[in-house]
Amino acid sequence: MLSRAPFFVLATSLCLVAPVRADEVTDQLDIAHKAYESGELRTAIETLNFAVAKIQEQMTANLVKLLPEPLAGWTAEAPESQSGGMAAMITGTTLTRHYRREDGAEITLSLMADSPLMPMLTMAMSMPFVMQNNQDMQTYSFKGYRGMLEHAADSTDYEITLMVGNRLVIQGKGSQLADSRAIEAYFEQLDLEAIQTALTQ
């Protein structure tokens, strides 16, 4: 007879991941439990997968709240999140929001946990001559966090990439901007401590 221990461990873990609504998740766990007890293993797996998906939806809904609302004179699209599936295995957890201004200016703000950009940034920070060889790139710091700013002299595009801790990258990309201050204004709205805790725990 199959051991019941793995099922109980998984079900208990799902219940502890995040506060969830009983009618959407706990009931599904009960159904999966009964299916498992009855030997309906495929049904148990499918029901557990549904519960996991619902928990991930609620986690995503909480994560996107970390992205700031549009500043005065700006509008914003709904935040986007990528925190599951094959793509996330490559890029990590990514939260993105796009902002626009009537004069045509645009900013895309991205928060990336476990991003492949991190080792590249770390290497660039430890070897400044890499950036010195690119006239459009310079070292950058914000509230003590290190990163880089990229801007061509004849361009209205700006890109700031910032390392926060060992696992989080914050990136602001702007176009039709007079300088980088609009991106920095959105950086000012970020609760960096809360973001680091939420995305890297």
Protein Blocks (a to p, Z undefined) as FASTA:
>chain_A
ZZfklmmmmmmmmmmmpccdfklmmmmmmmmmmmmmnopamlmmmmmmmmmmmmmmmmmm
mmmmmpccddehiacddddddfedjklmmnopadddddddfkopacdddddehiaklmmm
mmmmmmmmlmmmpmkbccddeehiacdddddfkbcbdcddddehjlbccddddehifblm
lmmmmmmmpcfklmmmmmmZZ
